[in-house]
Structure formats: C-alpha cells, structure tokens
Amino acid sequence: MSDRDRTDESNDRLKRHRNGSTITIVVFAAVLVAGAALRALSGHEIVLTSLIYAPDEKVRYPGSRTPEDTATSFYLSIDNGDYERAYGLILEPRWTDEPASYSDAVAAEDSLFLGWTEEEEFLRRLKFEIGPGGSGIKLNSVHAYVVEELEAGPYSEAFDISGLRSAFRVKVQGSILGACSIFSWKKELTVMQIGRHYRVFLDGSKEANSFYYQSWFTEFEKIGDLRGGS
C-alpha cells in the first residue's frame, strides 16, 4: 500500500469517527432547555430525580485495565469533575498551532496533526465548558462494552504512536439530565492499548459554535420528564 493510500485510509477512519457531531450539537442544546419547555406546556412530571441520580453518591471508577473500563472511567471522571484523571485516560490530537477558540471550527480533514493536546489546555477547556467539579453535567448508569477490535496500523502511522499494540471500538451508553428531562445517549469511541495502558482516543475537532465535550455524546433519546423527590 502506498503512503497516499495509507493517508486516505486514515482520513476515512477519522471522518467515520466524527460522524454525527452536527446532530449532537443541536440535540445537546435541546437537552438543556427541553425540560423547562415541557414543564411549561404540560405540567406532567413522571420520573423522580432521586431514583435516577444521587448527586452525593460517587460511583467507583472501574480503572483502566480493559478498553471498556477505561472508557467508563473517562466518562465518570468528567461527571465528577476529575479532569486531571480524565486527561490521564485520553489521547487528543491537536490541529492548530494555538489553543483552539470556542467559536471557530477545527476539523481534522482541513488540518495537519500537530501533536497532542496538552493537559493545561484540556483542563482549561473543561473548566470553561462544563464548570469546576463537573457542575454543568449530570450522568448516570454509564456502561461500556467492546464492539470490535480495529486495525491499529493506520492510527500508528497517522499519529506516530510509539508502543501502540491494539485498538478497539467501544460503545458507551448512559443517561444525562437536562433541566427537567432525562435523555439516554450512546457513543462509539476508539480505545487504544499503548504499552500496558489503555487510552480513549478523542478526535480533537469540533463544529463552529459548539463545545468540544458535546461530541462525546450522540444518539440522544428522551426517556421522560423529571419530578424532584422529597
């Protein structure tokens, strides 16, 4: 296979990896406002928040010994606001010379790989987008499983990852709370084994006027409206 063919194959994988991001942006915004609108229109609240989310109860991290455990730990870290822990579980390509803005689109197919997102930028981004301590997001029932093992070669060649042993497609799913509604979500991620460690591979790109973390949630489906428990 020629160098050009390998590059085209790698780009195709990256494009498939980012499918659905535009839809995600619209639906994610709806998650935040749908609850208030539904309450105003109907007044029917059918799910007790105390039954689906206990903010004082911390779910134990499963660790990073397997691809699915690593993906689950990543999402739990985000939910708990443990952004330093989350950074230790990821690899995120950097596509711009300067730290990416929050209004300009950064797309992999239009840019060159310039290394990996540094921890300082990653932490700054999440504190701005989600808030300290994960205050802007509420997840529940996070579960992950391996869908298939992937060919690791294209990732190793495209990103020059030393020690890359294997790659897996992992599906993660759970629920997320909006203002007054609860939604289920699903997301397929690539998880790589580098040496003895597993890392979640984030695409590092985003659509204009969107947040980076919104691309980590797709396939939203409303479960029901919420009612505060006593």
C-alpha positions as CSV (number, residue, x, y, z in Angstrom):
1,M,0.0,0.0,0.0
2,S,1.4,3.4,-1.0
3,D,1.9,6.3,1.5
4,R,-1.0,8.2,-0.2
5,D,-3.3,5.2,0.1
6,R,-2.5,4.8,3.8
7,T,-3.1,8.5,4.3
8,D,-6.5,8.3,2.6
9,E,-7.5,5.3,4.7
10,S,-6.5,7.1,7.9
11,N,-8.6,10.1,6.9
12,D,-11.6,7.9,6.1
13,R,-11.3,6.4,9.5
14,L,-11.2,9.8,11.2
15,K,-14.2,11.0,9.2
16,R,-16.2,8.0,10.3
17,H,-15.0,8.6,13.8
18,R,-16.6,12.0,13.8
19,N,-20.0,11.1,12.2
20,G,-23.0,12.6,13.8
21,S,-21.3,15.6,15.5
22,T,-23.6,18.2,13.9
23,I,-26.7,16.4,15.1
24,T,-25.2,16.1,18.5
25,I,-24.8,19.9,18.9
26,V,-28.5,20.5,18.2
27,V,-29.8,17.8,20.4
28,F,-27.4,18.6,23.2
29,A,-28.7,22.1,23.3
30,A,-32.2,20.7,23.4
31,V,-31.3,18.6,26.5
32,L,-30.6,21.8,28.4
33,V,-33.8,23.6,27.6
34,A,-36.4,20.8,26.8
35,G,-37.2,20.3,30.5
36,A,-38.3,23.9,31.1
37,A,-40.4,24.0,27.9
38,L,-42.1,20.7,28.7
39,R,-43.0,21.8,32.2
40,A,-44.5,25.0,30.9
41,L,-46.6,23.2,28.3
42,S,-47.8,20.2,30.2
43,G,-47.0,20.2,33.8
44,H,-46.7,16.4,33.8
45,E,-43.6,15.1,35.6
46,I,-43.2,11.4,35.7
47,V,-39.8,10.5,36.9
48,L,-38.4,11.1,40.4
49,T,-34.9,12.6,40.1
50,S,-33.9,10.8,43.4
51,L,-34.5,7.5,41.6
52,I,-32.1,8.1,38.7
53,Y,-29.4,10.4,40.0
54,A,-28.0,10.9,43.5
55,P,-25.5,13.8,43.4
56,D,-23.9,12.9,46.7
57,E,-23.2,9.3,45.7
58,K,-20.0,8.8,43.8
59,V,-19.7,5.8,41.5
60,R,-16.4,4.0,41.9
61,Y,-14.0,4.1,38.9
62,P,-13.5,0.7,37.3
63,G,-10.0,1.6,36.4
64,S,-8.2,1.2,33.1
65,R,-7.3,-2.4,32.8
66,T,-9.6,-3.1,29.8
67,P,-10.9,-0.9,26.9
68,E,-14.4,-0.8,28.4
69,D,-13.2,0.1,31.9
70,T,-11.1,2.9,30.5
71,A,-14.0,4.4,28.6
72,T,-16.3,4.1,31.6
73,S,-13.7,5.7,33.9
74,F,-13.3,8.6,31.4
75,Y,-17.0,9.5,31.5
76,L,-17.2,9.1,35.3
77,S,-14.2,11.4,35.6
78,I,-15.9,14.0,33.5
79,D,-19.1,13.7,35.5
80,N,-17.2,14.0,38.8
81,G,-15.1,16.9,37.6
82,D,-11.9,14.9,38.0
83,Y,-10.5,16.5,34.9
84,E,-6.9,15.6,35.7
85,R,-7.9,11.9,36.0
86,A,-9.8,12.3,32.7
87,Y,-6.7,13.7,30.9
88,G,-4.7,10.7,32.1
89,L,-7.1,8.4,30.2
90,I,-7.1,10.1,26.8
91,L,-5.1,11.0,23.7
92,E,-6.4,14.0,21.8
93,P,-4.9,15.3,18.6
94,R,-4.1,19.0,18.3
95,W,-5.0,20.5,14.9
96,T,-4.0,24.1,15.5
97,D,-0.8,25.9,16.4
98,E,-2.6,28.0,19.1
99,P,-5.1,26.8,21.6
100,A,-8.4,26.3,19.8
101,S,-11.0,29.0,20.2
102,Y,-14.6,28.3,21.1
103,S,-16.2,29.8,18.0
104,D,-14.1,28.6,15.1
105,A,-14.5,25.1,13.7
106,V,-11.5,22.8,13.9
107,A,-11.9,19.9,11.6
108,A,-9.4,17.1,11.2
109,E,-9.7,16.8,7.4
110,D,-8.7,20.5,7.0
111,S,-5.7,20.5,9.3
112,L,-2.4,18.8,10.0
113,F,-1.7,16.7,13.1
114,L,0.5,18.9,15.3
115,G,0.9,16.8,18.3
116,W,-1.3,16.1,21.3
117,T,-3.5,18.4,23.4
118,E,-1.6,19.4,26.5
119,E,-3.0,19.0,29.9
120,E,-3.3,22.7,30.7
121,E,-5.4,23.3,27.6
122,F,-7.6,20.2,28.3
123,L,-8.3,21.3,31.9
124,R,-8.9,24.9,30.9
125,R,-11.4,23.8,28.2
126,L,-13.4,21.5,30.5
127,K,-13.5,24.1,33.4
128,F,-14.8,26.6,30.9
129,E,-17.3,24.3,29.1
130,I,-18.6,22.1,31.9
131,G,-17.5,24.0,35.0
132,P,-15.5,23.2,38.1
133,G,-16.3,19.9,39.7
134,G,-18.4,18.7,36.7
135,S,-21.1,21.2,37.8
136,G,-22.6,21.6,34.3
137,I,-23.2,17.9,33.6
138,K,-25.0,15.0,35.3
139,L,-24.5,11.5,34.0
140,N,-25.9,8.2,35.3
141,S,-25.8,4.5,34.5
142,V,-22.6,4.7,32.4
143,H,-21.9,1.4,30.8
144,A,-19.4,0.4,28.1
145,Y,-18.6,-2.7,26.0
146,V,-16.2,-3.6,23.2
147,V,-17.9,-3.7,19.7
148,E,-14.9,-4.9,17.7
149,E,-11.1,-4.9,17.5
150,L,-9.7,-2.5,15.0
151,E,-6.5,-2.5,12.9
152,A,-4.0,-0.4,14.8
153,G,-1.7,0.3,11.9
154,P,-3.5,3.3,10.4
155,Y,-3.5,5.1,13.8
156,S,0.1,4.3,14.4
157,E,1.1,5.6,11.0
158,A,-1.1,8.7,11.0
159,F,-0.2,9.8,14.6
160,D,3.2,8.2,15.1
161,I,2.1,6.5,18.3
162,S,5.0,4.6,19.8
163,G,4.1,1.4,21.5
164,L,0.6,1.1,20.1
165,R,-0.3,-2.6,20.5
166,S,-4.0,-2.7,19.6
167,A,-7.2,-0.6,19.1
168,F,-10.8,-1.3,19.9
169,R,-14.2,0.2,19.0
170,V,-16.0,0.7,22.3
171,K,-19.7,1.7,22.7
172,V,-20.5,3.7,25.8
173,Q,-24.1,4.5,26.9
174,G,-25.9,6.0,29.8
175,S,-28.3,8.8,30.7
176,I,-27.9,12.5,31.1
177,L,-30.1,15.0,32.9
178,G,-31.4,18.2,31.3
179,A,-33.2,21.0,33.1
180,C,-36.4,18.9,33.7
181,S,-36.0,15.9,31.4
182,I,-33.7,12.8,31.2
183,F,-32.2,11.5,28.0
184,S,-30.3,8.4,27.1
185,W,-27.2,8.7,25.0
186,K,-24.7,6.4,23.2
187,K,-21.3,7.0,21.7
188,E,-18.7,4.8,19.9
189,L,-15.1,5.6,20.7
190,T,-11.7,4.2,19.8
191,V,-9.7,2.9,22.7
192,M,-6.0,2.1,22.2
193,Q,-3.7,-0.1,24.1
194,I,-0.3,1.6,24.3
195,G,2.2,-0.5,26.1
196,R,0.4,-1.7,29.2
197,H,-2.1,1.2,29.3
198,Y,-5.4,1.9,27.6
199,R,-6.3,5.4,26.3
200,V,-9.5,6.8,24.9
201,F,-8.8,8.4,21.5
202,L,-10.7,11.8,21.1
203,D,-10.9,13.3,17.7
204,G,-10.0,16.8,18.9
205,S,-12.2,18.5,16.3
206,K,-15.5,20.4,16.7
207,E,-18.1,22.2,14.7
208,A,-18.4,26.0,14.8
209,N,-20.2,27.5,17.9
210,S,-20.1,24.2,19.7
211,F,-18.2,22.8,22.7
212,Y,-15.6,20.1,22.4
213,Y,-17.3,17.8,25.0
214,Q,-20.6,17.8,23.1
215,S,-19.0,15.4,20.6
216,W,-18.6,12.8,23.3
217,F,-22.4,12.2,23.4
218,T,-24.6,11.1,20.5
219,E,-27.8,9.2,19.7
220,F,-29.9,11.1,22.2
221,E,-33.4,9.8,23.1
222,K,-35.8,11.2,25.6
223,I,-36.6,8.9,28.5
224,G,-39.0,11.1,30.4
225,D,-39.7,14.2,32.4
226,L,-38.4,14.7,35.8
227,R,-40.0,15.4,39.2
228,G,-37.9,16.3,42.2
229,G,-38.1,13.7,45.0
230,S,-38.6,14.6,48.6
